[in-house]
Amino acid sequence: MASEADILDARPVEPQEIEWLSKGMRNVGFFSKLGRAQLAEVLPYMLMIRYARESAICAEGEPGDAMYLIYKGGVVITKEGWKDPVARLKEGDFFGEMALLFGEPRSATVTTEDETEVFCLAAEDFQRLVDKSPDMTDTLRKLAESRRQSLARS
C-alpha cells in the first residue's frame, strides 16, 4: 500500500464531487444496478485520496482493504513475473473490488502514472453495503469473477 509520503491528501468527498461520483458509480458494473437512493447511501462512506506520481496504491499479495474509483489521473496494473502491464486505467475506471469480494490477497499491484485522485470505499464500509443488498453482492461477484477469469487467461 502507498506510504504516507505518497498520499498528498485524504478527505471526505466534497459537495461539488458528489454529482461526478454519482454518475461515475453508475458506470461501475455493480453500482450501475443501484437506484439514486441506494447510491446516496454509499456516498457518505467514500473518501477522496490524492496520490503522488508513481505511488503504489496497493501491492500484489496485500490484504484487500478497499476498492477505488479513479476521479483524475491514471494507474497501471502489474503482476509479478509479467513482462507487460495487465492494464492501464483512467478516469471513471475502478479497481480493488476482487480482493474485497473474495477475501483474497490483492491479485496485482496498482501504481499511479501521474498525480492521481481516487474515491475510496473501505472494506468494512463495503461489507455494510453488500449486507444490505444481496442483489448488489450477486452482481459484484459475477463481475469480479469475470475479471478474475480474464487475468487467468492473460
N, C-alpha and C positions, 0 to 999 in steps of 0.2 A: 504494500500500500504506500501511497505517497507519504513522504516525510512532512513534518510540519513546515519545513522550509519551502517545500513545493506548493503548499496551499497558500495562495495570496489573500484569499478572503473566504469566509464561510458565514452565511447569514440566512435568516428566513426569506422566503420569497416575497418580493415587493409587489404592491398593487399593480404596477404597470407591466409586470411579467406574468400576471395571472392569466390574462387573455391568451398570450402566446402559449403558455403552459397548458391551458385547457385545450387549445387547438392541437398542440403537439402531442398531448396524451391521447387524443382521439385517433392519431395516426399510429400509435403504438399498438400492435396487434391485440394484446389482451385488454388494454384500456379502451380500445375502439368500441367494445360492446357495452360500455357503461353510458348511462344517461347523464345529463347535466348535474342532477342532484347527487348521483354517485361520484362523479368526478369531483364535485365540490367537497365531498368527504375526504378525498385523497389529498387535495391541495395543502391543508394545514400541516401535513406530515412532510412535505417536500422542503428541502434545504437547497440553497444555491451555493455552489462551491466553485471558486475560480482557481485554476491550477496554472503554474508557470509552464513555459515551454519545456518539452521533453521530461515531463513528470510522469512517473508510473502511478496511475490511479489505482490499479490493482495488479497483483502479480500471480502468475500461474502457481497453483498449489496452496494459496492462501484460502482461509475460510471465506465464504461468500457473505459479506456483511451488509451489502447494499446493491441496488440497481441504479442506473443512471440514464438520463435523457440529455443529449447534447443541445445546449442553448446556442452557444457560439464557439467557433473553433472546430477542431477535429482531432481524432485519435487514430492510432494504428494498433491493430491487434496482432500479436505474435505468439507463437508456440515454440517452446524449447525443441531444438532439433529440426525445425523447419527453416528452409533457406529463405523463402518469401513470406511476407506478411499474410495472415489469414484474411484480413480485411482492413479497409480504411473506412471510418465512419465520420459523418459530418453533421451539421445542424439538423435536428429533428430525428436523428437515429438514436437508438438505445442499446444498452448492453448491461450485463450483470444479472439478468433475470434467471439464467440457468442455474447458477450456484445457489440462488435463493430458493428456487422451486425444488430442486433435487437434494438440497442439503449436502452437496458435494463441494470439494475444494474448487477454486477457480480453474477453469479449463484453459485459460490463456492469460497473457499479460496485456494490459491496455495502457498505452503511453500517449500523452498529448503530443501533437506535432507542433502546435503553436500554443500561445496562451489560450486556454480553453475554459469555458464556463459550462457547468453541468447542473442539472437539477438532480438531487439525490434522494432516494427513498430507502431508509434504513431497513434492515431485515425484520426487526421487531415490529415496526410500523406496517411493513408489507404483510406480515403474518396477521396482524389485526384486520387488515383489509380483506385478505383472502378468506379468513374465518367468517366474515360477514357475507361473502358472496361465492357460493360453490360454483356458479356459472363462470365467474371470472377465473377461478382456480383451474377449472377444466380447460378453458380457452388458453390460459397461460401455459399449462402443461403441454398441450398439443403444439403450441408454437415453439416452446423450448425444446421439445423432443425433435421437431423438425430441424432446428438449428444444430442440435447435437448430432443428428444423422448426417447433416451437411459436413460438419467438421470431421466425422469419421470417414467420409468418402474422399475428402481432400487429401 
